[in-house]
Amino acid sequence: MKRSSGLVARILVATILAVPLTYRPLILSAQTTPAPAPVINVAPHEIDLGGLTSGQTLKGKFILSYPGPASQAWNTQTLSGWTFLDQDRLSGTVAEEPCVLEVRLSRFDDGEERDVDAQDAAIRSVRLSLESGGKAITARREFSAGPHRVAIPVSLPGGVRNLHIRFSLPYPELETFLTVDPPRLDFGSLGPGETSTRIIRLNNVGRERLHWKAVGPAPEKEVVPVSRGRYHSFQNPELRGQGTYQPPVRIAEAVEFPPGWSEEGGYPVSHPQGSNMKCRFKGTGVVLHLWKSSDGGSLSIYIDNRLVETVNAISDPVERFTSNGVSGLNEGPHELSVVVKSGRLKLEGMTVYDQDVRRGPADWINLFPDSGVITRETDFVNIALRAQNVPPGTYRDHLLIRSTGGDQVVDLSVEVRADAPTKIIDVYRYFRDNDCLFTVNPEAEVQRLHSGGYQRQGVAFRLFIPGIPGTTELYRWFNPKKRDHYYAINRLAVNPQSGYVLEGVIGHIATSRMNNTRPLYRWRNPRTGHHFFTTDQSGEGRDRKGFRFEGIVGYVR
């Protein structure tokens, strides 16, 4: 019995001593288990974008980084309450180099303020864009005035993380707005060293004072990227208020506007019963700019006789509109055709896209003034573009207007020629009875000259192009009752009640005697009221027909 007890005791001791040896391999195995995989880091977790006013775009960036050796995938989740305009998810990968998820928040008011509660908080339409790695998604949602916090769910290895953006929509009584007109400028064609000047108007449609500052050229990172293109304006400022449209000289060879187009502010306006136009261009794409209005109708846009877009141009209030256009064309040439089926449509111009379009140098834009404060008045900004040491080519740049009422971007386009044009232009004289008509562009007025029975007498003299020191505009008026043209350098020289209608500027005339210039004399018949203009000091014998000498208009070549 004792022997058995001793044997049992020895067995128990051996068993106890064996326990650590049995579990030791498990402990060693736990020590060699790999550590948890690194996670994607996101910074910051929340961005405060501040106040969002009309027309403004707010920007923020989330940085995604991953310390591991391999790349990791991520993607956004659907945003609750938002309406996506295209895709509803954005995805990407992050490896050694950090990945940027950019947020853009814009506001697009529809002109209506709808009450949503007792505080009369107006509803605003907000657009959210997420962009990373050259891909982007866009969503839209309506918000009331006040502060807001939006969650952006992002699916990462290990789960979903919410990134947040904060912004606020000001209440109507506290809001200021900046409007810029026009938003696009066509500077035409410039030779080496030449300067061209345009004017934009700034207005504040809010209730509080608005501080603004103009920056040009705009820093590329502060303007929304746009396709490379050259803007061509259809405006002919010399015809402003004349009723009948003719294209400006700079595009006259490329466009065809058949009879029936009227003008408004120098822009072409279609006939209510229908109109059409054609334009030849060379480039990889084109978009059309126009105005929508309450009496607008529908139009169809064709490229090379192929229908590419139909536009409903009815809107109240009036608003600028840019067509979807077409892209991906070969370099051309191509033909844009516009068929207005109904309504009264005003066309602004077109932008032709071309890979050869570039930005200008940093110092070629001069602004005056470049800052100010607006309450209810209008501020005017002079924009001078100087082609000094600028290589020939097509250029597109931007002017940024920063303000307490939102930022605005103005599109600038210009063609820089290889050599300077002649500084003088031929002026042709046409006669019908006692009416003396001078024009520098007979081709543009061929219909009027033919229907009016005018007889061409050749080149009468030469005027100067704009920008020549010592010269000023020479204006032309016409009295349809008398059938008499009148010319003067003062835009206010003719009483509007006299029956004379301003037809525009025909060129620039020297205000004092310059080298190789001669006087342009004015004569008048006091009995009939007709005028006669000539460089002949004796009036070409008009004194024998009852005309009396009245003075010198200016000096011509």
KARANOR-V131719 format. One record per backbone hydrogen bond with DSSP energy under -0.5 kcal/mol. NH is the residue of the N-H (numbers start at 1). CO is the residue of the C=O. Records with the same first field share a line. If there is no record, write none. Layout:
NH->CO ; CO
This chain:
5->1
6->2
7->3
8->4
9->5
10->6
11->7
12->8
13->9
14->10
15->11
16->12
17->13
18->14
19->15 ; 16
20->16
21->17
22->18
23->19
24->20
25->21
26->23
27->23
28->24
29->25
30->26
31->27
32->28 ; 29
33->30
41->65
43->63
47->164
49->47 ; 166
50->166
52->168
53->51
55->107
56->53
58->105
60->103
62->101
63->43
64->62 ; 99
65->41
66->95
67->39
72->94
74->92
75->155
76->90
77->153
80->78
82->79
83->140
84->82
85->138
86->87 ; 138
92->74
94->72
95->97
99->64
101->62 ; 99
102->100 ; 131
103->60
104->129
105->58
106->127
107->56
108->125
114->112
116->121
120->117
122->120
123->114
124->143
126->124 ; 141
127->106
128->139
129->104
130->137
131->102
132->135
135->132
137->130
139->128
140->83
141->126
143->124
145->122
146->169
148->167
150->165
152->163
153->151
154->161
155->75
156->154 ; 159
159->156
161->154
163->152 ; 161
164->45
165->150
166->47
167->148
168->50
169->146
170->168
174->171
175->171 ; 172
178->405
179->203
181->201
185->411
187->185 ; 413
190->415
193->387
194->191
196->385
198->383
200->381
201->181
202->379
203->179
204->377
205->177 ; 203
206->177
207->175
208->175
210->374
212->372
213->402
214->370
215->400
217->398
218->398
222->219
223->220
230->352
231->229
232->350
233->231
234->348
236->266
237->235
239->236
240->237
242->239
245->261
251->248
252->248 ; 249
254->251
255->251
256->278
258->256 ; 276
261->258
262->269
263->243
264->267
267->264
269->262
270->345
274->271
275->340
277->338
278->256
279->336
280->254
281->334
284->353
285->353
286->326
287->351
289->349
290->321
291->346
292->319
293->313
296->293
298->342
299->311
300->339
301->309
302->337
303->306
304->335
306->303
308->301
309->301
311->299
313->297 ; 311
315->293 ; 313
319->292
321->290
323->288
326->286
329->284
333->281
334->281
336->279
337->302 ; 335
338->277
339->300
340->275 ; 338
341->298 ; 339
342->298
343->272
344->295
345->343
346->291
347->268 ; 345
348->289
349->289
350->232
351->287
352->230 ; 350
353->285 ; 351
354->228
357->354
358->394
364->361
366->364 ; 384
368->382
372->212
374->210
379->202
381->200
382->368
383->198 ; 381
384->366 ; 382
385->196 ; 383
386->364 ; 384
387->194 ; 385
388->386
389->387
390->387
391->389
393->416
395->414
396->358
397->412
399->410
400->215
401->399 ; 408
402->213 ; 400
404->211
406->403
408->401
410->399
411->183
412->397
413->185
414->395
415->188
416->393
417->190 ; 415
425->463
427->461
428->439
429->458
430->437
431->455
432->435
435->432
437->430 ; 435
438->436
439->428
444->441
445->441 ; 442
446->443
449->445
450->446
451->447
452->448
453->450
454->449
455->431
457->429
460->427
461->427
463->425
464->508
465->423
468->465
469->467
471->468
472->509
474->507
475->473 ; 488
476->504
477->486
478->501
479->484
480->478
483->479
484->479
486->477
488->475
491->489
493->490
498->495
499->496
500->495
501->478
503->476
504->476
506->474
507->474
508->464
509->472
510->555
511->470
517->514
518->556
520->554
521->519 ; 534
522->551
523->532
524->548
525->530
526->524 ; 546
529->525
532->523
534->521
537->535
539->536
541->538
542->539
543->538
544->541
545->542
546->543
547->542
548->524
550->522
551->522
553->520
554->520
555->510
556->518
557->462
